[in-house]
Amino acid sequence: MGKDKVTRLFNEALKRYQLITDGDRILVGLSGGKDSMALLELLARRARIFVPRFEVEAAFVRMTDIPYQSDEDYLRAFAASLGVSLHVVETSSLDATESGVGADAGLPSGGEQKKPVCFQCSWQRRKKLFETAKEQGCNKIALGHHRDDLMQTALMNLTFQGQFSTMRPMMAMDRFPMTLIRPLCLIREREMEQWAASHGYQKQIKNCPFESASTRFNMKHIVAELEQMNPEFAYTFYRAIERTF
């Protein structure tokens, strides 16, 4: 299974959802985790093929107030080994409390309501990626969300918002001249783990302290339980959410 399957599903996603076209300049959000590293490697390799012709850049967003840590020298060397430039930028999750972005993100806004730390961090990292992509002349941002991420998001939206939807493989932004793509959307997390192990990716020095307390972490266990009930759950559920794209 391993490497060949990951590459095959990556290429299948590019073709099925038409994620890349000639002339694209793509910024990869490189966090230091296995998914973003695999995404950068897969895209960098694919860029060497003549058709379609596209360019790849990478950005690592350093959060100044969240105590997780990646080896930035290692990430620079990793990107350089693929022929990709890495841009290290920084921001703070605290900036989100002053940006008035609650309503724009479809979340309650106003008053004294405090936004969750994970939302603040995610929003500010995404905002910084948009800024960096614009500065580097990129028209697309590639994110390392895999199939399990899409399934977990669908369950969260159904549970907490009463709607059946998830992150799409490709999404043109309404307020920014930018398109988000998720080329790992057909690949399971366990397959990404096998890929990372076989490639000897170095793990982050310190993981996010809020990771195990997130709703997404709980949804991961729910997906596992549903797969115990029905081994075909991942296939049937993804087929259902694919109709919403």
N, C-alpha and C positions, 0 to 999 in steps of 0.2 A: 504494500500500500504506500506508505511513507511519501518520499520525495516525488515520485512520479505522479501519484494521485493529486498531490497539492498543486503541482505545475499544470496538470491537465484541467483541474477544476478552476484554477486561476484563468487559464486561457479560455475556458468555456464561458466564464462570467464576462470576460472582455467582449466576446463575440455575441453572447445572448443579449446582453444589455447595451451593447454598442458604447462601451465606456470610453474608448480612446479613438480619436480621429487624427488625420494628418495635421501637423502643425501645432498640436497641443504642447503646452509647457506645464508640467504637473509638479506641484509641491506635495511632498510626502510629509505628514506629521510624524516625526520619529520620536517616540517617547522613551525608547530604551527597552520596552517590553518585546516579547517574542513576536507578536503579531505585526507591529510596525516595522520591526527589523526584517521579517520575512517579506512584507509588502515592498519595502525598499529594494531588497535583493531581486525579487521577482520582476518588478517594474524596470529596474536598471538592466537586467538581462534582456527583457523584452524590447527595450529601447535600442538594442544593438541589431535587431532584425529590421530589414529595410522598410517593410510596410506593416502598419503605418509608421511614419516618421514622427517621433515626439521626443521631448527632452524632460529630464527629471532633476529636480532640486529637492533638498530635504531641510527641514527645520526642527530644531529641538527647542521647546518652550520651557524655560526654567521658571518654576514657581518660587518666588522669594519667601513665601510664608507657609508653604506646605512641606513638612519635613520628610519628603521622599527624595531619593538621590540616585542618579545614574552617572556612570563614568563618562564624562563628556569627551575625554581624550580617546577613549575606546570607540565612542560613537563617531567621532571625526575620522579615526583610522578606518572604521568599518565602511563609512560612506566613501572615503577616498579610495578604498580597495575596489569599489564598484564604479569609480569614475564620477562620483556625485559630490557636489559641494554641499556642506552642512552649514546652515545658518543658525547660530545659537542666540536666542532672544529671551527676554524675561518679562514677567508680569506678576501681578499679585491677585489673589482671589478677592481681596478686600475691595478692589476697584469695582467689582460687580455691584456692591451695595450702593454705589454712587451713580451707576449708569442708567437706572430706571429701565431695566430690560425685562422686568417681569411680564408685563403685558405682551411684549413682542415675542416672548418665548412661550406664550400660552399658559402662563402661570399667574396666580393671584398677585396683584400688585397694590402698592399704596399702604398707608398706615405704618404700623410698627412691625409688620410681619418680617421675620428674618428668613432669608433664603437658605436652604441647606448648603453646607460647605461644598459637597460634591457638585451641586449645580453651579455655585459661584466659580469653583475651580474650572469646571468644564467650559463654562461660558467664556471666561477670560482667556483660556488657552485657545479656544476656537476663534475668538476675536483677534488674538495675536497672530494666529495662522493666516487669517484673512488679510491682515495688514502686511505680513511678510510676503504672502503670495502676490499681492498688488505691487509691492516694492520690487519683486523679482520678475515681474512681467508674466506671471503664471495665470492661466485661465481656468485651471482645475486644481482642486485639493484632494488628495487621496488619503483616505482614513482606513485604519486597520481593523474595521469591524468584521467579524466572521459570522458564520451562520447561526451559532449559538447566541451571539449578541442580538441578531435580528429577532430570533424567537423569544428571547427574554424581554426585549422591548415590547413586542406584541402582547405578551402576557401582562406586562406592567400597564400598558395603555388600556387593555381590556379591564383589568382589575381596578385601576384607580381613576380612569377617565371615561370608562364606559364606551370606548370606541375600539374598533379592530383595525389597527394600523401599526406600522413599524418604520424603521429607517429604510429608505429605498436605495438600491444599488447606485442610482444616479439621480441627483436632484439639483436642478438649476435654482439658484437663490433669487428671490424676488427683489431684495433690496441691495444686492451686491452683484457686480458683473463677474460672478464666479459660479462654478459647478462643483458639487461634491460627488466623488465617486468612491465606491467600496468594492474593490476588485476581489476581496477575500470572502464575499458574501455566500458562496456555495461551499465553503470549507468548514468543517467542524473544528471545534477547539482542540479536541484530542489529536486531530491530524496536524494542527499547528504545533502542538507540543512535540510530536514526533519529528516534525521538520526542524524545530529549534534544537532538539537534542542531537539530531544527526549532523547539524551544521555547527554545533559547539558554540551557540550563542551565549555570551556572558550575561548573567542575570543582573538586574538592577541591584545597586548596593543596598538600598533601603526602600521597601515598598510603601505605598501610601498608607498611613495609619487609619484611614477611614474606610479602606477597601472592604473589610469583613463586616462592616456595619451598614452597608448600603443595601437598598432594596434589590438591586440587581444581583447581589451576592445571594440573597434569599431565593430569587427566581431561578438561579442556576440549580439549586437543589430541587426545586419544583419540577423543572424540566427533566432532571435525572429520575425523579419518582414517576413521572408520566411515561418515560421510556421503559421503566420497569413494568408498568402496566401494559404498555404496547410498544414492542421493540421497533415498530414502524412509525412511531409518533413523529420523529424528526422529519421524516419524509412527507407524511401527510400534512403536518402542520405548516411546513415551509411551502408546500404546494398551495395551501389555503392563503397564506399571507402574500404569496407571489401574485395572487389575483388583485391585490390592492395597489400594486406598483403602478 
